Every structure is written in structure tokens, then in C-alpha cells.
């Protein structure tokens, strides 16, 4: 089988791909990866991140496929255009593209990929992750235009477990995936408190603390920093001096000022509003796959917050906490201006213990974040606007299905039912790690064992590609 591959450019992942190449099970005809000291790929993804795509290697698609490209672009919905553009914004070069540039860029990418897949004779596409970089979304679309079967992988926070899908829209539902009993599902964790490896070692200015425990003089200073009018006046002076002396406010500095200007103290607010129903909405780190890809039409979190504000009762409030790792990207002045206009929104910045807020909340809301997984494990319902991997579990309510406020507030999660549903969901995944950045979540991780697990998964996908693909099965050594 002739296979096109995106990613899988890390140690044991490369070994798994090579083992099938050596056995003749497949022939990799097009491989996009990050060049290694001893390995050069057909396309170097690092150059793509920098916007330096090698257009000289572009191939013009045949007339029939070129017509399909035109038809595909014409039929693209506004949401798909926004998704592609949003994903490009994670790259510095994407910030400089106009709407017209984005259209031309997608057109050129599709021609490049469709032509490359056609010239190489690829019969299927296998990717290491869900598309979230812009160009990988175009590659996925190119495979669909070329009528090639596709497998998209996604590493989870579950130890040694990843999920996959064949259609991006099926992720979270997994309707097209066959369950397979491999390793037994681990027991569900109890309570809210979980220490995820990717949230360790945060910079000191992200450390959570209780402002009520500060000395009086520090509390006074903090109150001043949180005083919106005082900061507005200070920033006005700063800008005026900057104009006189030829310097500007840095975006990162402006972002931190906005945090102080718009945030209120969680502990103070909670003390004064003990009877108020609370919906906890921790913001996603952006740019990120969990919002740009799995957030669907709510990848702009402000849109989700506005919809939620219009839906909840007038006496309820949405407590919004900034992601501890967030920087000024996706947080310009317009973000805070729109956030301030959302009724029933209480923004607490980065200060506040997320687990304490979850306990206080009536339920939790997110696009597709880990907070939802934490909530249902502790018996708290979650409202999701996107499609997380835990979408089908009890206690998860999907916003497009128009859930009921009383259900979210009063419906309890039956633990036995949750455990049973999780065991079923577990079998939709496969053992192994397709992103070695998640190896830290598996203490017993072994490169050789991972190679064997991925080799078995790849062999399973070859069977799927043979059944789903239009091309004949070709063995080449």
C-alpha cells in the first residue's frame, strides 16, 4: 500500500513507520515531518511553521482533480473558512495575511497537496494529530478531494492511550470507529484535584494565591492595580510619554494591564455572592487545537460566552478564569472590550484556585477542555460547546443539542454508569503514544514497546485503508 504520512517524526514513531516499510506492508510515498539529524523528509514541517513552503516542488493537479478543487473551494462554508484562517493565525506569517491572501494561500496549498498525492500515487493519508496548523487542514481536505481514506490520530491525557477518527467531524462521537479490547481501562479518578504534567513548573507570576492572606500594604497596592480607572489614567500617561519619546506599549505589557483592569478578586466576589448560581468557564490557552479545531464554530470563546450569557437565568453569573499559560496572543484590546460587554460575566483573571471554583460552581462550561473531564469525575455536570474526546460520557451536555438549564443544575451523574461508559469509550482508543510530549503521563513508557504498539495500530489501519480505499493494494519493497 502506498501511504502518505503527516508527522510521526519522533524516535519510536519513526521506527514503527520504518518497520512496516521494511516488511513491505506499505510504501511511504509522501512524508511531511520535522527533519532529524539523520533523516530528511519530503517536506520539512519546521519550514512550514515559518511560512517558508517550498512552492518549487508544487505539482499541478490533473484537470479532473483541478475541477474538484474549484468545486470544493466554492462549496466551503464560512465556518470552514474561519477555521482555516484561525489556524493560520498561530503562525507569525499568518498575522500578515489579508482575507484575499488567505484565499490564495488555500488555493495554492490544495493544488500543491492534491498534485503531490496524485503524482506519488498515494492510496491513503495517516496523520499524527488532528489538523490545527492550517496547512495540515488543507492536506486533510486535499485527501478528501482526492477521495483517499484518512486516519487522524489524537493523543489524550489518559496514560498510554490515543483516539483516532476517519472524518474530522466524527471526532468525539467515534461513530465510524470499531471498538477493540486491548488493555483494561484504568479506574476513574476521584475528586477535582489532578496535577497534569503540562501544567507543572508554571512561572512564578502564575502562582495562585489568596489575596486575603496578603499583608495590608500589599492588599492596598493590589486594590490599586485592580482599580480600572486608576489603570486607565496610568496607561493614558504612559502612552502620552511614549509618544513624546518615541516608544510604544508592548503587547505583552498591554495584556497584563488589561488583566489587572478587568479582573475582580474571586475570593472577595464569592464572599459577597454566596447565593448566586455560578457557571465556571476557564478559558482555553490560545492558539490551541482544543479551540481552533475542536471548538467548531465556537473557536472564538467570546461567542460561546455571549451565547451562554444570553441563556442562563438573570440571577446567575459566569465566572471566567484566564488560562495560566496564556500570553498576549488572541488577547488584544478588542477581546477585553467585548468581554466587558457580556452581561452576567465575572472575569477573575489568572488569580483563583480552579478546583475551589469548580466546587462552588453549579456546573462547568468549556469548549473541549480538560476541565470537563475533571468535572464529571467529581460528579459535576459539564456543558461543552465543542467536541472533546469525552463527549459521549454521562454528565456531558452538548450545546448544539440545546440542553436544559435544570438538567445541568439538578441531574446527578451515576458513578457506576459513568464507569461503564468510560470502559466502552476506552475501547474506541488504542494503546500507545503518538505524541512523545505526552510520554510523561505514562511512567512505564518504553520506546520499544511503543514501537510495537504503533506497528500493530498501523497494520490495523492498512486493513481499513484496503477496505475503504479505491486503489488496488500495492506491495513495494
N, C-alpha and C positions, 0 to 999 in steps of 0.2 A: 504494500500500500504506500502510495506517495502522500506524504504528510507535510503540512505547513505548520510551524510552531511559533508561538509568541511567548517569550520569557523562558522559564526553566533554565536559566543561565547560572545557577549556583551549584556548587560541588556535586552532592549526591543526586541532584536533579539532572545534571548533565550526564552523569554516569548511567542513570536509568534510561534516558533517551538513547545513549550510545549502545547500551546492551541490546536494545531491540534493533538498532541499526546493524549491529554486528551479526545478529542472528538471522537477519533478512526479513524480520516480521514487518518492518516498514522501512521506507527510504525517505529521509528528511530532505525535501527539495527546496524549502524556503524557511529560514530560521532567523527570527528577529530577537536579538538578545544583547546584553551588555558585554562587550569584548573583554575577555580574560587574558592574562599574560600568555597563556598557551593555547588560546582559542579565539579565532576571528569568526564572527557571524556574518550572515549575508547582509544584515542591516544592524548597525550599532545603535541601540536604543538610547545610549548616552547622548549621541549627537542629535537624536530626535528631541530629547528633552531641551536641548539648547536651541532648537529650531533650525539646525543645520542638516536638513534632509538632503540626501543625495539624489537630486532630481535627474541627474545624468543617467541613472540606472532605471529611470522610469520606462515602462513599456506601454505602447499604445494598445488598448484592448481591441479585439476584433469588432467588426461593425455590429454584429448581433449583440455583443456584450456592451458596446458603447451606447446602443439604443436602450438597453436595460438601465444603464447608469442614468441616462437622461430621464427615463420614466421614474426611477427611484427618487431622484432629487426633486422632481416635480411633485411627487406624492408625499414628500416629507412633511410631517405636521410641524406646527410652530413649536410644540413641546420638544420634538426631536432636534430642531434647530437650536433651541435654547440649551438643550442638554449638551450638544456638541460644542457650542460656544462657551458654555460654563466650564467644560472640561479643559478647553484650551487656555482658560484664564489662570490655570495653575502654573503655566509656564511664562517666563518673562516676555517671550516674543508674543504670546497671546494677548498681552495687555495692549499691544500696539496695533492690533488688527481692528479695522473697521468692519461693519456688517458686510460690506462688499468684499473685503479681504477674506472674511470667514467663508463666504460662499465660494469664492475662487479656490480657497485652500482645500475645502472639502471636495470640490470637483476634481482637483488635481490629485488629491490623495486617493479617491476612488478609482480614477484612471490608473494610477500607479499600482495599486493593490490588485485590482481586477486583472490588469495586464500581467502582473507578476504571477498571480495564481494560475492564469491561463497558460502562460509560457512555460511555467515549471511543471505543469500537468498535475498540480496538487489535487487530491481527491477529498481532503478534509482539513479542517483547521482545529488546532488544540491550543488553548491559551492558559497561562499560569494564573490569571486573575480575571475578574470581571473588568470590562473596559471602563477606564476612568481617566485616561490621559488625553483623550481627543483623537489622536491618531490610531489608537487601538480600537476605538469605537468605529472609526472609518474602516479599519481592517475587518472587523466583525461584519459591518454592513456589506463590504466587498465580497465576503464569503457567502452571504445570503444572496447577493445579486448573482453570484456565480453558481448558486444552488448547491453549495457544498455543505455537508453535515458539519456541525460545530460542537465542541465541548468547551465550556468555560468553567474554570475552577475557582474556588474561593476558600481561602484558609480561615478557620474560625478560631476563637479564643478557647474552644474546647481542646483539651490535650490530645494531640496526635490525631486530629480529625479535620477533614475538609469536606465541603459540599461542592456540587457541580450541577450544571444545567446545560441544555442544548439551545434554549431560547432565553434571551436576557429577560424577557417578560415573565418567564416561568420561575425565576429565582424566588425563593421564599415559599412558593407553592409546591414546587417539585412534582408537578403532575406527570411530567414526561420521564421521570426517573424511576427505575426499578429498585426496590429495597434489596439489600443484601446483608445477611447476618455475617458479620466479621468478628469484631471484638465486642464484648458486652458493654453496654452503656454504663458510665460511671454514676454513682449516686448523685442526686441533685444536692447542691449546696444549700445550707440554711442561712437565713438572715440576709441583711443588706451588705454587711461588711465583706468586701472582697478586694484583694490587692492585685490588680492586673499588672503584669510585667512592664507594659508600655507606659504606665503612669508612675513608674518609680523614678527617683532622682530628679524631681522637678526643681527648677531654680528656686532659690530662697524667696524671691518675691512672689512666688506662687503658693507658699506655705499657708495653709488655712489657720486662722486663729480666731479667738473670740474677742472682739473689741471691748467688751465689757470688763475684761481682765486687764486692760492696759492701764498704766498709771494715768493719773488725772491730766497731766500736761500733754501726754501723748494722745489721750482721748480728745482733748481740746483741739490739738493740731489735726487729728483725723477728721473731726467735725468740720473744720475749716476746709479741708480738702474735698469733703463730700458736699460742701455748700456750692450749689450750682452757680449762684450769682457771683460769688467771690471768684470762682474759677473763670467765669465768663469775662469778668473785668480783668483778671490777671492775663488771660490769653489775649485780650484786646491790647493790653500794654505790650505784651511780648511781640505781637505781630507788628505793632507800630514801631517799636525799637528795631525789629528785624528789617523793616522797610528802610529805615534811616541808615542802617549799617550793612545792608545787602545780604542778609541771611534769612532763611525760611524755617518754619516749623517742620521738623522731620515727621513723617507719617507715624512712626512708632511712638514718638512723644505725644502727638496729637491723639493717638489711640488711647494711651494711658490717661491723658487728661479727660477724655470722654468717659472712660470707665469711672473716674472719680466724680465727674459732674453728674452723671446719670444714675449712679448706683446708690442704693439705700442699704443700711445695715440690716441684715437678715435677722439677727437676734433681737434688735430693737423693734423691727416691724412685727415679728412673730409674737413678741410680748404684748404688743398693743392690739393685735388682731387674732386673738386666740380662737374665737368662734367662727372665723372666716374660712369657708371651704377653699382649699388650695390645690391647684394643679401644678405639679412640678415639671418644668420644661428646661432641662440643661441643654445648652447649645452645643451643636457639633463643632468639632475642630474643622476649619475650612482652610484650604480646599481639601476635600477628602472623598473617597469612594462612597462612604455611607450616606453622604448628602447628594453629591453630583450624579451618582448612578442610582443608588437605592432610594433616594428621596423622591424620585419620579418628578411630578410637576411641582412638588413642594421642596425642591432642592434649595430654593430661596426660603430660608427659615422664617423670614418675616411674613411670608404668605401664609405659612402654617399657623403662626402666632395670631395673625389677623383673623383667620378662619376660626381658630379656637376661641378667641376673644368674643367673636360675634355669636358663638354657640353656647358658651357657659352661662349660667344664671348671673343676674346683675350683681348679686352679693358675693360671688366667687372671684378669686384672683388667680392669675397665672404668675407663679414665681419663676423667674428666668435667671439662670446662672450661667455666666460665661465659662467656656472651656478653659481649664487651667493652662493649656498649651497654646491657646490662640494668640496670634500676633495681629498686627495692624491690617494684614491682608483680609479682604472681604469685610472690613470693619471701618469703612471711610465715614465721613461726616454724615452722609445721607443715610447710612444704616442706623445711626443713633437718632437722627431726626425722625425717621419713620418709626423706630422703636418707641419713641416718646409719644407718638400719636396713637399708639394702640391702647384702647381702653382696657381696664382691668388687668394691666400688665405691671408687675413689680420686678424691676431689674435690680439684682443684688451684686452685680459684678462677679469677681472671682472669689470673694470672701464669703465663706459659709460652708459648713460640713454637709456634703451632699447626702450622706446617709441619714443625718439628722433631719434634713429637709424631706427626704423620702418618707420617713416615719410620720412626719407631720402632715404630709400631703394626702388628699383624698384618693388621688391616683396620679400616675406619671404619664407624661406625653413626650414623644420623641419622633424623629423621622425613622431611624432604624438603629438607634444607638444601643450600646451595651447596657445602659441604664434600664432598658425594658426587660432584659434577661435578669438583671439583679432584682427588679421589682417583682416579677412573677414568682421567683424562687422564694421571696419573702412573703408571698401571699397578697401582693398589691397588684391591682389591675394596671394595664398599660394601654394607652391609645397611641397607635403608630400611624404616621402619615405616609410612610414608605414601606419597603418590603425587606425587613430583617430576616435572617435565617431562621429565627424562632417564630415566624409569622403565624403558623398554624397551631401553636400551643394554646392550651386553656389560659384565660386571663388576658389574652392579646386581642384588642379590638382594632379593626382596620377602618381608618377614617372614610375612605371612599364607600364603604358599606353602610354609612350613616348610622353609627352606633347610638345607643340611648344613654343619656346622662345618668339616669337612675341605675341602669345596669352597671356602668362603670363605678358608681359610688357604692352600690349595695351588693352586687353579685360577688360571692366569695369563690376563691379558687380551691377546688377539692384536691388535696395533695396526692391522693392515690391516682386520680385521673391525670394529673399533671405528670406524674412519674411514668405512667403507661404511655401517654402521648409522646413524652421525651424519648422513650425507648424506641418507638416507631420512627420518630424523626431521626434518631441516631443512625438507624439502618439505611436512611437515604444518603448518608455521607459515606466516606471511605477512610480507612486508616492511612496515616502518612502526613507529611508536611510538604506542601507545595510552595511555601514561602518560609525560608530558613530564618527570617526575622522572628518567626513565632516558635522557634525551637526552644526558647526559654520557657515556654508554657508546658514543655514535656521534659521533665527532669531525666527520664531514662532515654532520651534521644540518642540514636546511633545512626551515623551516616550510612553504614552498610545496610542496616535494617530498613532505613528509609528508602534506599535504592531498590530493595526488593519489593517493598510495599508499592512504590510508584510504578515499578515494572509490571506488577500484577494489574494495577489500575489501567495502565496504558494498553495492556493486552485486552482488557475488558472493552476499552474504547475502540480498539481495532474491530472487534466483533460488531460493535454498534455502527461504526462507520461503514463496514461491509454491508450491513443490512439496510442502512439508511441512504448510503451514497448511490449516485447514479453510475459511477465509473466502475470498470471491472477491477478486480483485486489483482494488483501487480506486486510481485516479489522481486526485489532487486538487491543484489549484494554489492 
